[in-house]
Amino acid sequence: MTAAADTALSILSGFVSESLAREEAEVWLEFASIIDADGLLDGLVEQDARAVIAVTLFDLREVGVDGLRHRAEWIETTERGREPLHDPAAVVGAMRRVADLADMKW
């Protein structure tokens, strides 16, 4: 286990069982590595990059890949979805790429 995984495990273990914490930490750290290696956040301003990460983690955990795709469509097609973003098209592209990677990985 990497140092980052150990740190994540210690943070999570106060709230969930150690086995679940270990599993969650490994999955999300692997996913973060994929996002980084694929350059999905390259060129996004920090606010938009952080939004992609937060929304991705929430949607993949709570509603799955289809939910992430639905949110990307919502951002693309509604003013309310685009409003807080600096580059909505880039955010939508990153979210769709994350969904594609999640489909291939899981």
C-alpha positions in Angstrom: 0.0 0.0 0.0 1.3 3.5 -0.9 1.8 6.3 1.6 -1.2 8.0 0.2 -3.3 4.9 0.7 -2.1 4.5 4.3 -3.0 8.1 5.0 -6.4 7.7 3.4 -7.0 4.5 5.3 -6.2 6.1 8.6 -8.6 9.0 7.9 -11.4 6.7 6.7 -11.0 4.1 9.5 -12.4 6.4 12.1 -15.7 6.3 10.2 -16.0 2.9 8.6 -14.6 -0.6 9.1 -11.0 -1.1 8.3 -11.7 -3.5 5.5 -14.2 -1.0 3.8 -11.8 1.8 4.4 -8.9 -0.1 2.7 -11.1 -1.0 -0.2 -12.4 2.5 -0.7 -9.0 4.1 -0.4 -7.5 1.7 -2.9 -10.3 2.2 -5.4 -10.3 6.0 -5.3 -6.5 6.3 -5.2 -6.4 4.2 -8.3 -9.1 6.2 -9.9 -7.2 9.5 -9.1 -4.1 8.0 -10.7 -6.1 7.3 -13.9 -7.5 10.8 -14.0 -4.0 12.3 -13.5 -2.3 10.0 -16.0 -5.0 10.7 -18.6 -4.5 14.4 -18.2 -8.3 14.9 -17.7 -7.8 18.1 -15.7 -5.1 19.6 -17.8 -6.1 23.1 -18.9 -9.0 23.5 -16.4 -8.8 26.3 -14.0 -8.5 25.1 -10.4 -12.2 25.8 -9.6 -13.4 23.7 -12.5 -10.9 20.9 -11.8 -12.0 20.7 -8.2 -15.6 20.6 -9.3 -14.9 17.7 -11.7 -13.3 15.7 -8.9 -16.0 16.4 -6.4 -18.9 15.7 -8.7 -17.2 12.6 -10.1 -16.6 11.1 -6.7 -20.1 11.8 -5.6 -21.8 10.6 -8.7 -19.8 7.5 -9.1 -20.4 6.5 -5.5 -24.1 7.5 -5.3 -25.6 7.2 -8.7 -23.0 5.4 -10.9 -21.6 6.1 -14.3 -25.0 6.9 -15.9 -25.6 9.5 -13.2 -22.2 11.1 -14.1 -23.2 11.2 -17.8 -26.6 12.6 -16.9 -24.9 15.4 -14.9 -22.6 16.2 -17.8 -25.6 16.5 -20.1 -27.3 18.8 -17.5 -24.3 21.0 -17.4 -24.2 21.1 -21.2 -27.9 21.9 -21.7 -28.9 24.2 -18.9 -27.8 27.7 -17.9 -27.9 26.7 -14.3 -25.4 23.9 -15.0 -23.0 26.1 -16.9 -23.3 29.2 -14.7 -20.7 28.5 -12.1 -18.0 27.1 -14.5 -15.3 28.9 -16.3 -15.2 26.4 -19.2 -18.3 24.3 -19.1 -17.4 22.5 -22.4 -14.1 21.3 -20.9 -15.8 20.2 -17.7 -18.4 18.2 -19.6 -15.6 16.7 -21.7 -13.7 15.7 -18.6 -16.7 14.2 -17.0 -17.6 12.1 -20.0 -14.0 10.9 -20.3 -14.1 9.9 -16.6 -17.4 8.0 -17.2 -15.8 6.2 -20.2 -12.7 5.3 -18.0 -15.0 4.1 -15.2 -16.9 1.9 -17.7 -13.6 0.3 -18.9 -12.3 -0.1 -15.3 -15.3 -1.3 -13.5 
